[in-house]
Amino acid sequence: MCRGRQNLATLDALKVFVEVVRAGSFTAAARRLGISKSLASKRVAALEEELGVSLLNRSTRSLHLTEAGQIYYEHGLRIREELAAAEAQVQSVTARPRGQLKVSAQVSFGFMYLAPPTTAFMRRYPDVAVEILLEDQRFEPIDDSVDLAIRMGPMPPSSLVSRPLCKVVYGLYASPEYLARAERPVHPRDIAQHDSVFYGNYDLGAHWRFSLNGQPLDIEPNSRLVINNLLGVVEAAKAGFGLAYLPTFAARAAVASGELLPLLQPYWNEHGSMLVLFRSRKYLPDKTRAYLDFITDWFREHLAL
């Protein structure tokens, strides 16, 4: 193999190795990179052969970095950042943002709110193609191929840069049908006497958090039905199953149509923000920065959550 091709192969293998470490397995890394598990394994093995050292201790259940692997991984992360910087600078010489943009968002928020600002953005920037991935995962890990991720929560991990998109307020809701057969709660402590629909990905565990005299008040509901997607929680609440604790953005349309009624509003609790996450403020490509600025302005103008 000529030297140039060998260098490219080594660089490609380094990218695979870094992703394997970040993902914790060859299977997860291969899925993120869009290659087969066997190919990912072969590239890391070829890298180890070229270096003459073992980078990973492999077992049937886990992977662990060797001492040499830890050193190589740390350098690999820096090399990847330098490559991202180079790509961003190359893209910045174009007159208009262009290229493929991949955005990851939580299912409910993306389904309800991302299409209008994204299509408006694409009309303004016709040379940018956008792929939106809707997934209900937490902050990390975020696929390397994703340019921006939109996540709900109180605090992003330190490895990511964030920009707040809008505040997230949680409130209590129920359908008119449910309230016709159950006594309306007048205090958060009344919730334990009701059937409830629980959002399985809520980050406070088994509790719903309210605010009482400026202090948090955690209530454990009678969660007979647990759903790991907010859209499903909304539908179950609309069907009259019981109380639902929802971010206002998820309940907005159902409240407007009269299918859900807000309850205990004086006790509602602000729960962080909807955040746009990215890896580096310094090396944002033009297409990414343009979309970030556009949707931030759009939500500020069109949607107060």
TITORLO-523912 format. One line per 3 residues: number of its first residue (from 1); for each residue x, y, z of N, C-alpha, C. Coordinates in steps of 0.05 Angstrom, whole numbers. Atoms other than C-alpha are relative to their C-alpha. Layout:
<sites>
NUM> X:Y:Z:X:Y:Z:X:Y:Z ~ ...
</sites>
This chain:
<sites>
1> 17:-24:0:0:0:0:18:25:0 ~ -16:-25:1:27:69:-18:-4:15:26 ~ 0:-13:-26:43:115:40:-25:17:5
4> 24:-17:-3:-16:163:27:-24:-16:8 ~ 23:17:-6:-66:107:27:2:-12:28 ~ -4:12:-27:-36:76:89:-7:20:21
7> 7:-20:-20:-42:142:126:-30:4:2 ~ 29:-3:-1:-115:148:106:-13:-23:14 ~ 11:24:-14:-128:77:129:5:1:30
10> -6:-3:-29:-94:91:196:-19:21:12 ~ 18:-21:-10:-136:155:204:-28:-11:3 ~ 26:12:-2:-199:116:189:-2:-19:23
13> 0:19:-22:-180:62:238:0:14:27 ~ -1:-16:-25:-165:115:291:-28:9:7 ~ 28:-9:-5:-236:143:282:-17:-23:11
16> 15:23:-9:-265:73:291:8:-6:29 ~ -10:6:-27:-222:61:353:-12:20:20 ~ 11:-21:-18:-244:127:385:-29:-5:5
19> 29:4:-3:-317:111:372:-6:-25:16 ~ 3:24:-15:-310:41:400:3:6:30 ~ -4:-7:-28:-283:70:465:-23:17:10
22> 22:-18:-9:-337:124:468:-26:-16:3 ~ 25:15:-1:-393:74:453:0:-23:20 ~ -2:21:-19:-367:20:498:-1:-28:-11
25> 0:26:13:-373:-36:447:3:3:-30 ~ -3:-1:29:-358:-54:375:-28:2:-13 ~ 26:-1:12:-432:-65:362:-12:28:-1
28> 11:-27:-1:-454:4:385:16:19:-18 ~ -17:-18:17:-395:38:350:-6:-5:-30 ~ 6:6:28:-410:2:285:-26:11:-9
31> 26:-11:6:-482:23:288:1:30:-5 ~ -3:-29:3:-463:96:297:15:8:-25 ~ -16:-7:24:-412:94:241:-12:-10:-26
34> 13:10:24:-457:57:193:16:-22:-14 ~ -15:22:11:-410:-2:184:-6:-26:15 ~ 6:25:-14:-412:-75:204:19:-3:24
37> -17:5:-24:-386:-99:271:26:-13:-7 ~ -25:14:8:-336:-145:237:20:19:-13 ~ -18:-19:12:-308:-87:196:13:18:22
40> -10:-17:-22:-301:-44:259:22:-15:15 ~ -20:16:-15:-264:-101:294:25:-3:-16 ~ -23:3:17:-218:-112:234:17:25:-1
43> -15:-25:2:-199:-38:231:16:5:26 ~ -15:-4:-25:-181:-35:305:23:-21:2 ~ -21:21:-1:-142:-101:299:23:8:-18
46> -21:-9:18:-104:-73:239:16:23:12 ~ -13:-22:-13:-89:-10:279:20:-11:22 ~ -18:12:-21:-61:-52:337:24:-14:-13
49> -23:13:14:-19:-92:288:20:20:-10 ~ -18:-21:11:9:-29:256:16:12:23 ~ -14:-12:-23:26:0:325:17:-19:15
52> -15:20:-14:52:-65:352:-7:-2:30 ~ 9:1:-28:12:-59:417:-30:-6:1 ~ 28:4:-5:-55:-79:445:-12:26:11
55> 14:-24:-9:-102:-20:453:-23:-6:19 ~ 24:7:-16:-161:-57:484:4:-27:12 ~ 4:26:-12:-170:-113:533:-28:-9:-5
58> 27:9:8:-229:-152:505:-9:-23:17 ~ 13:23:-13:-276:-197:544:-27:-4:-13 ~ 26:5:12:-343:-227:526:-20:21:7
61> 20:-19:-9:-379:-172:565:9:29:-1 ~ -9:-28:-3:-335:-110:565:26:4:-15 ~ -26:-8:12:-277:-72:534:13:19:20
64> -14:-18:-17:-223:-37:574:26:9:-15 ~ -24:-11:12:-167:8:550:25:-11:14 ~ -26:6:-11:-96:-16:560:14:27:6
67> -15:-26:-5:-44:36:583:7:13:-26 ~ -5:-11:26:-23:45:511:-25:10:-14 ~ 25:-8:11:-95:48:490:-10:27:11
70> 9:-25:-12:-110:104:539:16:24:-12 ~ -16:-21:12:-52:145:511:-10:6:-29 ~ 8:-4:28:-74:133:439:-28:12:-2
73> 28:-11:0:-147:148:455:1:30:5 ~ -1:-29:-6:-130:216:486:11:16:-24 ~ -10:-14:24:-88:235:425:-21:-2:-23
76> 20:3:21:-143:208:379:-22:21:3 ~ 20:-21:-5:-194:255:411:9:27:-10 ~ -11:-26:9:-149:315:397:2:1:-30
79> -2:0:29:-137:293:326:-28:3:-13 ~ 27:-3:11:-212:286:314:-10:29:2 ~ 8:-28:-2:-223:357:340:14:17:-20
82> -15:-15:21:-169:384:294:-12:-5:-27 ~ 14:6:26:-203:349:235:-26:15:-2 ~ 25:-15:0:-269:380:255:5:30:-5
85> -7:-28:5:-235:448:257:7:5:-29 ~ -8:-3:28:-205:438:188:-25:-1:-18 ~ 24:2:17:-272:417:159:-17:25:3
88> 16:-24:-4:-307:477:190:12:24:-15 ~ -13:-22:14:-255:525:162:-3:-2:-30 ~ 4:4:28:-261:494:93:-28:8:-8
91> 28:-7:7:-337:501:94:-4:30:2 ~ 5:-28:-4:-331:573:117:8:17:-24 ~ -8:-16:24:-300:595:51:-22:2:-20
94> 22:-2:19:-365:583:15:-17:24:7 ~ 16:-25:-3:-411:643:5:-26:-6:17 ~ 25:6:-14:-473:607:33:4:-27:15
97> -1:27:-13:-483:550:83:-10:-21:-19 ~ 8:22:18:-487:484:46:8:-26:13 ~ -7:27:-9:-483:410:57:-22:-14:16
100> 19:16:-15:-518:357:98:1:6:30 ~ 1:-6:-29:-541:375:169:-17:-22:13 ~ 15:21:-15:-563:321:218:-6:10:28
103> 10:-10:-25:-606:341:277:-14:-22:15 ~ 13:20:-17:-626:295:334:-18:15:20 ~ 19:-13:-19:-687:313:377:-16:-22:14
106> 18:18:-14:-730:280:429:-27:-2:-16 ~ 22:6:18:-790:248:396:-23:20:2 ~ 24:-17:-3:-847:289:425:5:29:-9
109> -6:-27:7:-814:357:418:5:3:-30 ~ -6:-1:29:-788:342:348:-25:-4:-17 ~ 25:5:14:-855:314:325:-18:24:0
112> 19:-22:-3:-894:373:351:10:27:-12 ~ -9:-27:4:-849:432:337:23:5:-20 ~ -24:-5:16:-788:421:292:-5:5:-29
115> 4:-2:29:-819:417:223:-3:29:-9 ~ 3:-27:10:-841:491:217:26:16:-2 ~ -25:-16:3:-774:524:234:20:-13:-19
118> -19:13:18:-735:471:196:-6:5:-29 ~ 8:-5:28:-774:479:132:4:29:-8 ~ -5:-29:5:-770:555:138:30:4:-4
121> -29:-2:2:-694:548:148:9:-10:-28 ~ -8:11:25:-688:505:86:-9:17:-24 ~ 7:-18:21:-726:555:44:20:24:-2
124> -20:-21:0:-676:608:65:27:-9:-10 ~ -26:11:8:-616:563:54:-4:-25:-17 ~ 7:23:17:-632:519:-6:23:-19:-5
127> -23:18:4:-562:489:-8:5:-18:24 ~ -3:18:-24:-571:455:60:-22:-21:0 ~ 19:22:-3:-604:387:66:0:-8:29
130> 2:6:-29:-630:368:135:-12:-27:4 ~ 10:26:-9:-640:300:166:-6:3:30 ~ 8:-2:-28:-679:299:232:-4:-29:11
133> 3:26:-14:-672:238:278:-15:4:25 ~ 16:-2:-24:-726:231:330:5:-24:18 ~ -8:22:-18:-703:190:390:-2:10:29
136> 4:-7:-28:-719:189:464:24:-9:17 ~ -23:6:-17:-648:182:491:7:25:16 ~ -8:-22:-16:-616:225:544:23:15:-13
139> -21:-17:11:-558:273:536:22:-15:-15 ~ -23:14:11:-503:223:522:-6:-30:-2 ~ -18:-11:21:-479:190:481:-15:11:-23
142> 12:-11:24:-494:232:420:18:-9:-23 ~ -14:10:23:-475:202:354:19:21:-13 ~ -19:-19:12:-413:233:322:-10:12:-26
145> 10:-11:25:-451:242:257:-21:21:4 ~ 20:-20:-6:-502:288:291:13:27:4 ~ -10:-27:-2:-489:362:283:-11:15:25
148> 13:-13:-23:-539:387:335:-19:-20:12 ~ 19:17:-14:-580:351:388:-17:17:17 ~ 19:-15:-17:-642:379:422:-10:-18:22
151> 7:16:-22:-653:352:491:-12:16:23 ~ 14:-14:-23:-696:369:552:14:-9:26 ~ -12:7:-25:-664:372:620:11:24:15
154> -9:-22:-17:-637:414:677:30:7:-5 ~ -29:-6:2:-562:408:662:13:-19:-21 ~ -14:17:20:-522:384:601:26:-10:11
157> -27:9:-9:-458:343:609:21:20:-8 ~ -21:-19:4:-393:381:612:14:-3:-27 ~ -13:4:26:-370:350:546:-14:14:-23
160> 16:-13:21:-423:388:507:-5:29:6 ~ 8:-28:-2:-437:461:493:-30:2:-4 ~ 29:-1:2:-509:482:501:-9:29:-5
163> 14:-26:3:-555:539:480:-29:-5:7 ~ 28:5:-8:-624:544:514:-18:9:-23 ~ 19:-5:20:-681:541:465:-26:12:12
166> 24:-10:-14:-739:552:513:-1:-13:28 ~ 4:11:-27:-757:541:586:-19:-24:-1 ~ 18:23:-1:-791:475:604:-14:1:28
169> 17:-1:-24:-848:479:655:-17:-25:0 ~ 17:23:-3:-882:416:680:-25:7:15 ~ 25:-5:-13:-955:416:699:-17:-25:1
172> 18:23:-3:-1012:369:717:-24:4:-18 ~ 22:-1:19:-1066:352:667:-18:-25:4 ~ 19:23:1:-1128:308:661:-21:7:-20
175> 21:-4:20:-1184:298:611:-26:7:14 ~ 27:-5:-12:-1255:324:623:-14:-26:8 ~ 13:26:-5:-1278:251:620:10:-11:27
178> -10:10:-26:-1232:232:678:-10:16:23 ~ 9:-17:-22:-1251:292:720:-30:-2:5 ~ 29:4:-4:-1325:276:710:-5:-23:19
181> 4:23:-18:-1315:212:750:18:-1:24 ~ -19:-1:-22:-1259:231:797:1:28:12 ~ 0:-26:-14:-1253:286:848:25:16:-9
184> -22:-17:9:-1210:344:823:20:4:23 ~ -20:-5:-21:-1144:349:862:2:30:6 ~ -4:-28:-8:-1135:414:901:28:5:11
187> -27:-3:-10:-1065:400:927:16:-24:-12 ~ -16:22:11:-1007:358:900:-2:-26:16 ~ 2:25:-16:-1015:309:958:-25:-16:-7
190> 24:15:8:-1083:290:930:5:-19:-23 ~ -6:16:24:-1049:259:870:1:-30:6 ~ -2:28:-7:-1036:194:907:-26:-15:0
193> 27:12:0:-1111:181:908:-11:-4:-28 ~ 9:1:28:-1115:183:832:16:-21:-16 ~ -15:14:21:-1096:138:774:17:20:-15
196> -18:-18:14:-1037:167:737:13:-14:-24 ~ -16:10:22:-1001:159:671:28:12:3 ~ -27:-8:-7:-926:162:683:18:-1:-25
199> -19:-1:21:-873:184:633:26:-15:9 ~ -22:17:-9:-819:130:638:27:11:-2 ~ -27:-12:3:-761:174:616:4:25:17
202> -3:-24:-17:-773:228:668:24:-3:18 ~ -26:3:-13:-707:243:701:0:3:31 ~ 2:-1:-29:-732:249:773:-9:-27:12
205> 7:26:-10:-746:175:778:-30:-3:3 ~ 28:7:-4:-813:155:808:-17:24:11 ~ 14:-23:-12:-832:225:832:-8:21:-21
208> 7:-24:14:-868:285:803:8:24:17 ~ -10:-23:-16:-838:352:825:-18:24:-4 ~ 15:-24:0:-881:411:843:15:21:17
211> -12:-22:-15:-865:478:875:-20:10:22 ~ 16:-9:-22:-892:498:944:15:20:16 ~ -14:-23:-14:-873:566:973:29:2:-9
214> -26:-3:11:-813:567:928:19:-24:4 ~ -16:24:-6:-789:498:951:-11:-24:-16 ~ 9:23:15:-791:433:912:-17:-19:18
217> 18:20:-14:-847:384:932:-2:-24:-18 ~ 1:25:16:-838:313:906:-23:-18:8 ~ 24:17:-5:-900:270:900:4:-26:-16
220> -1:26:14:-901:196:883:-28:-7:-9 ~ 27:6:10:-961:183:838:-6:-30:1 ~ 9:28:3:-1002:119:833:3:-7:-30
223> -6:3:29:-970:101:766:-6:-28:-10 ~ 8:26:10:-1010:42:741:8:-3:-29 ~ -7:2:28:-992:59:669:26:16:-4
226> -25:-13:5:-920:76:649:5:-1:-30 ~ -6:-2:29:-903:99:578:26:16:-3 ~ -26:-13:3:-833:118:555:1:21:-22
229> 2:-21:20:-857:169:504:-21:20:7 ~ 19:-20:-8:-891:235:518:-26:0:-17 ~ 24:0:18:-938:229:458:-19:-22:10
232> 18:21:-11:-964:163:488:-13:8:26 ~ 11:-10:-25:-973:196:556:-23:19:-6 ~ 21:-19:7:-1014:252:524:-25:-15:-10
235> 23:15:11:-1058:202:486:-15:-15:22 ~ 13:15:-21:-1071:160:548:-15:19:19 ~ 14:-20:-16:-1089:222:588:-25:10:-14
238> 24:-9:15:-1136:246:533:-22:-22:0 ~ 19:22:0:-1169:177:534:-13:-3:27 ~ 13:1:-26:-1187:189:607:11:-19:20
241> -10:20:-19:-1141:140:642:6:12:27 ~ -7:-12:-26:-1118:188:696:16:26:-4 ~ -16:-24:0:-1073:246:714:26:-4:-15
244> -26:1:14:-1012:263:673:16:24:7 ~ -19:-21:-7:-951:304:691:16:5:-25 ~ -11:-5:26:-928:337:627:13:27:-3
247> -10:-26:7:-884:392:600:-22:15:-16 ~ 22:-15:13:-929:448:575:1:-2:-30 ~ -1:2:29:-903:441:504:-14:-26:-10
250> 13:25:8:-929:369:502:-30:1:2 ~ 29:-2:-5:-998:387:529:-14:22:-16 ~ 11:-25:11:-1007:452:490:-23:-5:-19
253> 21:4:20:-1048:426:431:-25:-13:13 ~ 23:13:-13:-1092:381:475:-16:20:18 ~ 13:-21:-16:-1107:440:521:-16:19:-18
256> 13:-18:19:-1124:484:462:-26:-12:-11 ~ 23:13:11:-1173:432:436:-21:-8:22 ~ 18:7:-22:-1205:421:505:2:-29:8
259> -3:29:-6:-1182:348:508:14:-4:27 ~ -13:1:-27:-1139:362:570:-5:26:14 ~ 4:-23:-17:-1150:410:627:24:3:19
262> -22:-4:-19:-1093:441:668:-10:0:29 ~ 8:3:-28:-1095:427:743:24:10:18 ~ -20:-8:-20:-1058:456:804:21:19:-11
265> -20:-17:13:-1025:511:764:17:16:19 ~ -19:-15:-18:-999:550:825:23:-17:10 ~ -21:17:-10:-956:489:841:18:-10:-23
268> -16:10:23:-926:479:771:29:8:4 ~ -28:-3:-6:-851:473:769:16:3:-26 ~ -18:-3:23:-799:499:720:22:-21:3
271> -18:23:0:-754:442:701:22:3:-21 ~ -22:-4:19:-693:468:665:-9:11:-27 ~ 5:-12:26:-694:483:591:1:-22:-22
274> -5:16:24:-700:452:522:26:11:-11 ~ -27:-9:7:-627:455:501:8:-10:-28 ~ -13:9:24:-592:453:434:29:-5:7
277> -27:8:-8:-527:415:444:18:-5:-24 ~ -20:5:21:-464:413:403:27:-3:14 ~ -26:7:-13:-391:394:415:19:22:3
280> -20:-20:-1:-351:456:401:-11:27:-10 ~ 9:-27:9:-370:530:398:20:11:-21 ~ -21:-12:17:-304:546:363:0:-11:-29
283> -3:12:27:-309:498:304:-27:-7:-13 ~ 26:5:12:-383:502:284:1:7:-30 ~ 2:-6:28:-391:496:209:-22:21:-5
286> 19:-21:6:-431:551:175:-29:-11:0 ~ 27:11:1:-491:505:162:-11:-5:28 ~ 9:5:-28:-494:486:236:-6:26:15
289> 4:-26:-14:-486:557:262:-25:13:-11 ~ 23:-13:12:-539:582:213:-26:-13:10 ~ 24:14:-10:-590:529:235:-4:6:30
292> 2:-6:-29:-574:541:309:-12:28:4 ~ 10:-28:-3:-585:616:302:-29:2:-9 ~ 27:-2:12:-647:607:259:-21:-11:19
295> 21:12:-17:-685:560:305:-2:14:27 ~ 1:-15:-25:-666:599:367:-17:25:-3 ~ 16:-23:5:-695:662:337:-29:-7:-5
298> 27:8:7:-756:625:310:-16:-7:26 ~ 15:7:-24:-775:596:378:-5:24:18 ~ 3:-25:-16:-764:663:412:-24:16:-11
301> 21:-16:12:-812:695:363:-27:-13:-1 ~ 25:14:5:-865:641:352:-11:-16:23 ~ 10:19:-20:-869:599:414:11:6:27
304> -7:-4:-29:-869:617:487:-11:-24:15 ~ 9:24:-14:-871:551:524:-2:4:30
</sites>
